[in-house]
Amino acid sequence: MKFNIIGRKITVNEKNSEYIKKKIGKLDKFFKQEPEARIVIGTVKDKEYIEATIYSEGIIVNSTSLRLL
């Protein structure tokens, strides 16, 4: 799986990047062709969010999680 990890108003360090790749990489078995994952981590005012989008074979899978600080 190809990963594109983006931090918006937050720094993505190697530890966070490896954790994301480990967890999202488990979804690789559900796709026939190699998927591409775009993960955006950021903050907006008093909220943190992570948004994961996976592209493969014309299929788009999207998930968003939000946490209040």
N, C-alpha and C positions, 0 to 999 in steps of 0.2 A: 504494500500500500504506500502510495506517495503522500507525504504530509506537508501541509503548509500551515504553520502555526504563527498567528499574528497576535501581538499584544497591543491593546489600545489603552493608553494612559496607565500601563502596567508593564513591568519588565518580566519577560518569560525566561527563566533561567534553565539550565541544563536538567536539573532535577525535575522541574515541572514538565519539561518537554518529554523526557523519558517516560514519566508517568502517563502522560496523555497518549503517547505512542503505544504503550503497553495495553492500556484499556481500550482504545479505539481500534487497535490492531486486531483484537479478537473478532471484530466484525468482518474481517477479510475473508473468512471461510464462506460467507453468504453470497459472494460475488464471483462470477465466472472469470471476468476480465479484471485486470488490476485496477482497483478503484483509486480515486484521488480524494483525500480528506482535507477540508479547509476548516481549521479551528480558530476561532476568534475569542480571546480572553480580554476583558476590559472592565472598567469602572465608569459609572455614571452617577454623579452626586454621592449618595450613600448606599449605592447598590453595586454589587459585583455580578458579572454575568459570564457565561461561557456558551458559545454557539458552535455547534458542529454540523457541517454539511458534507455529505459524501456523494461524489459523482461517479457513476459507473453505468455503462451501456445505455445511456439515455435515462437512467433512473436517478432521481435526486432524493436523498434521505436527509432530513433536517431535524435538529433537536436544539432546544434552548433551555438553559437553566438560569435562574435569577436568585440571588441571595442578598438580603438586607444586612447592612453592617450594624 
